Amino acid sequence: MDRGKGAQFLVAFSVSLATLTMGASSAWPTIVLPRFHHNETNVRVTDDVASWMVAMSPLGFLSGSLVTRYISDNFGRRVTVLASAAPIA
């Protein structure tokens, strides 16, 4: 496989991984919060803390998309996508 195809696959994988991560972080409270409320874990979570856990994710998506626009305009879209996949991988 030549270098161009390899880079194209890496970028496509990075975008797919970012989408998967966003979906997982959105669905995570649905599975975990009932376990917290039924004392199936060692972590004690009140209703207030649970509401903050759920409410922070959309705020992160919003602020992240605004920052990503600035970064991608200055450094390029490819570099931005590859750099954003590094912490996830």
Order of alpha helices (4+ residues) and beta strands (2+ residues): alpha-alpha-alpha
